[in-house]
Amino acid sequence: MMRKLIVSLLAAALFCTSAWADRELVVRLDPDENRVQTMELGYAAVTFRFEEAHANKAKVMVSVENRTHSEAILLFKSEKDERMLKRCEDRILFEKSYGGEKGYRTVSGCNYIRNEYELVEPAYTLDLFLAEVPTTGTAEIVIPFYMANHYHSRFLRRDKYRIFREDVIKFIVEAKDWTESDTTYVKMKKAVSDFKASLEDVRFCRNRMHRPSLEEQQKPYLTVRDSLTAVIDSILGNPWWMSQDLPHRSYSKLKAELQSVDFSDLVYDCGRHRPVHKCSYCPLSAEQIYHRLDDIYQKLHTGRIAKEDAVRTAKTLNSCWQQNKSRRRGSFYAGKIAEYYGRIINF
């Protein structure tokens, strides 16, 4: 009885030693350049991936990759003795070379682990758990790793895993919260600033004669604004951010800056476009206009039309003639049109 008590005390001493870890490794994370950190253990690689942060707490995903070719890695949620290990879905034993007295050996656990135990086969990677780390301090995550040989069984019996080595690692995890020095935010802020600067000396002509049209002039700038807004909206869709969190407020401010750009303030008339003349006389040729003026003059001369009506019609014809440059150019009737127009006006 005394012998068993001494063995139990020794086992407890060994467990306490393990709880303090064989090694301590520091992991520093942030949502910017150090979003992922991988710690090499030789037989395994433990990766810490910064997921999101809010309310001074960061979510960190911890995964394990088995770097060996033939050995399994076992991880447990809580302490287990040999009797409990034998009842696992996979029969777990200890190699004879493993320290401690047979029947009294134990394994340590990590309460972050979701299942009673996790098995990582050679060359496989497993997401172990999502840890919550304070952004105002550090979190100590102690993970006991157990290396085991895999023995395949026959006749539908459970496979055996014999543990031959324990390696307890204490990871001291530091996760910084989001700040406006975040690389993505800095790039987005510059993109918004550059967009606003690109409009400083830009004006859009509203005149219908202007080419390209007002819509076509504004389209490239509206496309850029819509694209930037879409990117910001996708970032704001982050499920971990609350509306009161700093990153959400900062990106919302950038979006508001984009939406505040009023394109109507940039619209004017460049003044380089004369209105296009169009009337019922436009289809007439120079010869036809001359004959119309001649006819009006003859009617005026014979008293068949009032001077007021004659002058009004003559002015309309002459205005149409003057505003159609292509019709006036090199016309044989230019002089005659001017002559009869003058006769009517001065009658």
C-alpha positions in Angstrom: 0.0 0.0 0.0 2.8 2.4 0.9 4.5 1.5 -2.3 1.5 2.4 -4.4 1.2 5.7 -2.5 4.8 6.6 -3.2 4.3 5.7 -6.9 1.2 7.9 -7.0 3.1 10.8 -5.5 5.9 10.4 -8.0 3.3 10.4 -10.8 1.7 13.5 -9.4 5.1 15.2 -9.2 5.8 14.2 -12.8 2.4 15.7 -13.8 3.1 18.9 -12.0 6.4 19.2 -13.7 4.7 18.7 -17.1 2.1 21.3 -16.2 4.9 23.9 -16.1 5.9 22.7 -19.6 9.1 21.4 -21.1 9.4 24.5 -23.2 7.9 28.0 -23.5 7.3 29.7 -26.8 6.1 33.2 -27.4 3.6 33.8 -30.2 2.9 37.4 -31.3 -0.1 38.1 -33.5 -1.9 41.1 -35.0 -4.5 41.5 -37.7 -2.0 43.0 -40.1 1.4 41.7 -41.0 1.6 39.0 -38.2 -1.8 37.4 -38.8 -0.3 33.9 -38.9 2.6 32.5 -36.8 3.9 28.9 -37.1 6.0 27.4 -34.3 8.2 24.5 -35.3 8.5 21.7 -32.8 10.4 19.3 -35.1 7.8 16.5 -35.1 5.0 19.0 -35.6 4.2 22.6 -36.6 1.7 24.5 -34.5 0.1 27.4 -36.3 -1.7 30.3 -34.6 -4.0 32.3 -36.9 -5.5 35.6 -35.9 -9.2 35.4 -36.9 -10.9 38.6 -35.6 -11.0 40.8 -32.5 -13.6 42.9 -30.8 -14.4 44.1 -27.2 -10.7 43.7 -26.3 -10.7 40.0 -27.2 -9.1 38.2 -30.1 -10.2 34.9 -31.7 -7.1 32.7 -32.5 -7.4 29.4 -34.4 -4.8 26.9 -33.3 -3.9 24.0 -35.7 -1.3 21.2 -35.6 0.5 19.6 -38.5 2.1 16.2 -38.0 5.5 16.5 -39.7 6.5 12.8 -39.1 6.1 10.0 -41.6 5.0 7.2 -39.3 4.2 8.5 -35.8 0.8 9.7 -34.6 0.3 12.7 -32.3 -2.2 12.5 -29.5 -3.7 15.4 -27.6 -6.2 15.1 -24.7 -8.8 17.4 -23.2 -8.1 16.4 -19.6 -5.9 14.1 -17.5 -6.4 10.4 -18.1 -5.0 7.3 -16.5 -4.2 4.0 -18.2 -7.5 2.5 -17.5 -9.4 5.5 -19.1 -7.0 5.4 -22.1 -7.8 1.8 -22.9 -11.5 2.7 -23.1 -11.0 5.3 -25.8 -12.3 4.6 -29.3 -8.7 4.0 -30.4 -7.0 1.8 -27.8 -4.2 3.9 -26.3 -1.4 2.3 -24.3 2.1 3.2 -23.3 5.3 1.7 -24.7 7.4 -0.2 -22.2 10.1 2.4 -22.5 7.8 5.1 -21.3 8.6 6.3 -17.8 6.6 5.4 -14.7 5.1 2.2 -13.2 2.7 0.3 -15.4 -0.9 0.8 -14.4 -0.2 4.2 -12.8 0.9 6.3 -15.7 -1.2 9.3 -16.9 -1.5 11.8 -19.6 -2.1 15.5 -19.2 -4.8 17.5 -21.0 -5.6 20.9 -22.4 -9.1 22.2 -21.7 -9.1 24.1 -25.0 -9.4 20.9 -26.9 -13.0 20.2 -28.0 -13.1 16.4 -27.9 -11.9 14.0 -25.3 -8.9 13.4 -27.4 -7.6 14.3 -30.8 -5.5 12.1 -33.1 -3.3 13.7 -35.8 -2.0 11.1 -38.2 1.3 11.5 -40.1 1.4 14.3 -42.7 -2.1 15.5 -41.6 -3.1 18.9 -40.3 -5.9 19.4 -37.8 -7.6 22.6 -36.5 -7.6 22.0 -32.8 -9.5 24.8 -31.3 -10.4 28.5 -31.3 -8.8 30.3 -28.4 -9.9 33.6 -26.9 -6.9 35.9 -26.2 -7.1 39.3 -24.5 -5.8 42.1 -26.6 -4.7 44.0 -23.5 -2.4 41.2 -22.2 -1.3 37.7 -23.0 -2.8 34.2 -22.7 -0.9 31.1 -21.6 -1.9 28.0 -23.6 -0.3 24.8 -22.3 -0.6 21.9 -24.8 0.8 18.4 -23.9 1.8 16.6 -27.1 2.1 12.8 -27.0 4.0 10.9 -29.7 2.7 7.4 -30.4 3.5 4.4 -32.5 0.5 3.0 -34.5 -0.1 -0.7 -34.4 -2.7 -2.0 -36.9 -4.9 -4.7 -35.6 -6.6 -7.6 -37.4 -10.0 -9.2 -37.3 -11.9 -6.0 -36.6 -10.1 -5.2 -33.4 -9.3 -1.7 -32.5 -6.0 -0.3 -33.6 -3.5 0.4 -30.9 -1.5 3.5 -30.3 1.4 3.2 -27.9 2.7 6.5 -26.4 6.5 6.7 -26.2 7.1 10.4 -25.6 5.5 13.4 -24.0 6.3 17.0 -24.9 4.5 19.8 -23.0 4.7 23.2 -24.6 3.5 26.4 -23.0 2.6 29.0 -25.7 2.5 32.6 -24.4 0.2 34.2 -26.9 0.0 38.0 -27.5 -2.6 39.3 -29.8 -2.7 43.0 -30.6 -6.0 44.7 -31.4 -6.8 46.5 -34.6 -5.5 50.0 -35.1 -5.7 52.5 -37.9 -2.1 51.6 -38.8 -3.4 48.4 -40.2 -2.0 47.9 -43.7 -5.3 47.2 -45.4 -6.9 50.3 -43.7 -3.9 52.5 -44.7 -4.2 51.4 -48.3 -7.9 51.9 -48.4 -7.6 55.4 -46.8 -5.0 56.4 -49.4 -7.3 55.1 -52.2 -10.2 57.2 -50.9 -7.9 60.2 -50.5 -6.5 59.8 -54.0 -10.0 59.5 -55.5 -11.1 62.7 -53.9 -7.8 64.4 -55.0 -8.5 63.3 -58.6 -11.7 65.3 -58.6 -10.2 68.6 -57.4 -9.6 70.1 -60.9 -12.3 68.1 -62.7 -15.5 69.7 -64.1 -18.3 68.0 -66.1 -20.0 69.8 -69.0 -23.8 69.5 -68.9 -24.3 70.8 -72.5 -26.1 68.3 -74.6 -23.7 69.1 -77.5 -20.7 68.2 -75.5 -18.9 64.9 -76.4 -18.5 62.7 -74.5 -21.9 63.2 -72.8 -22.3 64.1 -69.1 -23.0 60.5 -68.2 -19.9 59.3 -70.0 -17.7 62.0 -68.4 -18.8 61.0 -64.9 -18.8 57.2 -65.5 -15.1 56.5 -64.8 -15.2 58.4 -61.5 -18.5 56.8 -60.4 -17.1 53.4 -61.3 -14.1 54.0 -59.0 -16.3 55.3 -56.2 -18.6 52.3 -56.5 -15.7 49.9 -56.5 -14.1 51.5 -53.4 -17.5 51.4 -51.7 -18.0 47.7 -52.5 -14.6 46.9 -51.0 -15.4 48.8 -47.8 -18.8 47.1 -47.6 -17.1 43.7 -47.9 -14.7 44.6 -45.0 -17.6 46.0 -42.9 -19.4 42.7 -43.4 -16.9 41.1 -41.0 -19.0 39.1 -38.5 -16.7 39.8 -35.6 -16.9 43.6 -35.7 -19.6 45.4 -33.8 -20.7 48.8 -35.0 -19.1 50.5 -32.0 -15.7 48.8 -32.6 -12.9 50.9 -33.8 -12.3 49.2 -37.2 -16.0 49.3 -38.0 -16.2 53.0 -37.1 -13.0 53.8 -39.1 -14.1 52.1 -42.3 -17.6 53.6 -41.9 -16.0 57.0 -41.9 -14.1 56.2 -45.1 -17.4 55.1 -46.7 -19.1 58.3 -45.6 -16.3 60.3 -47.2 -16.9 58.6 -50.5 -20.7 59.1 -50.3 -20.2 62.8 -49.5 -18.7 63.5 -52.9 -21.4 65.5 -54.7 -20.9 65.2 -58.5 -23.6 67.8 -59.1 -21.2 70.4 -57.6 -18.8 69.7 -60.4 -21.3 70.2 -63.3 -21.2 73.4 -65.4 -21.4 74.5 -69.0 -18.0 74.9 -70.7 -19.4 77.6 -73.0 -17.8 76.1 -76.1 -21.1 74.9 -77.7 -23.5 77.0 -79.7 -27.0 75.8 -79.9 -27.9 74.0 -83.1 -30.3 76.0 -85.3 -33.4 74.1 -86.4 -36.5 75.5 -88.0 -39.0 74.7 -90.8 -36.9 76.5 -93.4 -33.7 74.4 -92.8 -34.5 71.9 -95.5 -34.7 74.7 -98.1 -31.8 75.2 -100.5 -30.1 78.6 -101.1 -32.1 78.9 -104.4 -35.4 78.2 -102.6 -34.7 80.8 -99.9 -33.9 83.3 -102.6 -37.2 82.6 -104.4 -39.1 82.8 -101.2 -37.7 86.3 -100.5 -38.3 87.4 -104.1 -41.9 86.2 -103.8 -42.4 88.1 -100.5 -41.0 91.3 -102.1 -43.3 91.0 -105.0 -46.3 90.6 -102.8 -45.1 93.5 -100.6 -44.7 95.6 -103.7 -48.2 94.9 -105.0 -49.8 95.3 -101.6 -50.8 91.6 -101.2 -49.0 91.3 -97.9 -48.6 93.6 -94.9 -45.1 95.0 -94.3 -45.1 93.6 -90.7 -45.8 90.1 -91.9 -43.3 90.4 -94.8 -40.5 91.6 -92.5 -41.2 88.9 -89.9 -41.0 86.1 -92.5 -38.0 87.7 -94.2 -36.1 87.8 -90.9 -36.9 84.2 -90.2 -35.6 83.1 -93.6 -32.5 85.2 -93.4 -31.7 84.0 -89.9 -32.0 80.4 -91.1 -29.8 81.3 -94.0 -27.1 82.9 -91.8 -26.9 80.0 -89.3 -26.4 77.3 -91.9 -22.8 77.7 -92.8 -22.6 74.6 -95.1 -25.5 76.0 -97.2 -23.9 79.5 -97.4 -20.5 78.4 -98.3 -19.8 79.3 -102.0 -23.5 79.8 -102.8 -24.3 81.6 -106.1 -27.5 83.1 -104.4 -25.7 84.7 -101.4 -25.7 88.2 -103.0 -29.3 87.9 -104.2 -30.6 86.8 -100.9 -28.9 89.7 -99.2 -30.3 92.1 -101.8 -33.9 91.0 -101.5 -33.7 90.8 -97.7 -32.5 94.5 -97.7 -35.3 95.5 -100.1 -38.0 94.0 -97.8 -36.6 95.5 -94.6 -36.2 98.9 -96.1 -39.5 99.0 -98.1 
